[in-house]
Every structure is written in C-alpha cells, then in structure tokens.
Amino acid sequence: FPSHDRTLSFTDLRVDRAGDYRVAVAYAYGSVTSSIARLTVNKATPTISVAPTASGITYGQTLASSTLTGGTASVAGTFTFTTPSTAPNAGTADQGVTFTPTDTANYNTATTTVSVAVAKANQTLLLAAVDTKPFGGAPYSLSFTRGSSSGAVTFSSSNPGVATISSLGEVTILAPGTTTLMVSQAGDGNYLEGSVSQ
C-alpha cells in the first residue's frame, strides 16, 4: 500500500480473548522491512435472548427482596437488579436488570428490564384502651394513632343505642350496655384499608 497509508484493515479476525496484541507487519517495495504494531481487541457485549422473571414483593420492600429466576444470555453469567435498594410503589412496573458475565475479562455487562409486581401493604392503626364509662358521663374523644396511608379516617359504633361516635371521634354515651367502637382508615395507592376496634 502507499507509504502514507498507516491503516490496516482486518477481515474476519478471531482472537481468544480481549486485550492488546503485537502484530508483525511485513512491508516490501524494493526492500523488505517490518515493524511492530499494536492491535487492541475490545470486550464483546453479550446478547440477552430471554429476560429473567421476578417474584412479587410488597410495598415497603426493596427490589433486593424479589427473586430473579431464569433468563438466557449468549454467555454464562448472572442476572441481578441494577438498583436493588429501590423500593417501588405498589403496582406493576419494569425495573432494570444487569447481566454480569462469568468471563468479565472478555465480556461487558448487559442490561434488560423485568416486570415486578408490588402488592399494597397493610397499615396498622392503634386505639388506646377505653375504660368502662358511666352512663350520663360527659362525651369523650377516642385516642388513636393513624395508619400509614393518606386515606380518610372514619368512626363507627356497633350499638348506637348505647353510644354514638361523631366524625371527629367524640363518643357520647346514651344508655347502659355494651358497644364496640371501630376506627377505620381508607387505603391509598400503596396501602390497603385498615381498622382497629375495641
């Protein structure tokens, strides 16, 4: 080739592994000379033909709690969540997965996505113990702790002939007897409805 051309093109060149190689170049125009060139072979990127499947988790859990099974790539390796510390909202969404080849010297990592189902979590409401109240006593307010959802809180009495409870949680005793007082909280996008009674 002309003396000013410093580029060599190789067709269908196959090597055992990535790295740098010394290439002997014979160049002859009137006389034979040779030089040593460096050939750099980059890592190959595996092909993922089948993505793994992920087990479901519950809101509040991270992706590390989901188990990946199956999955097929062009070389041996393992699938893991790209960001295992992520705690997704309830629902179903695609999450990033990284394939790490066993032979990291010659192959890059590759990425894909899997669908992860996240169930709504239970919420816990707390209701302070209610002592026996005398008939004819003054109305009193229930002492309770909300659950984790953003849903509205409602109150009910199983026997409103004995006691009623207002929308603000104030109990009025109307007659001797027994009733069960319940505090309920609606669910939201990440939590189920919850309730507590006594």
Secondary structure, DSSP 8 states (H G I E B T S, - for coil): --TT------SS---SSSEEEEEEEEEESSSEEEEEEEEEE--B---EEE--EE--EETT--GGGS-EE--EESSSEEEEESSTT----SEEEEEEEEEEES-TTTB--EEEEEEEEEE-B----EE-------TT---EE--EE--SS---EEEEES-TTTEEE-TT-EEEE-SSS---EEEEE---SSB--EEEE-
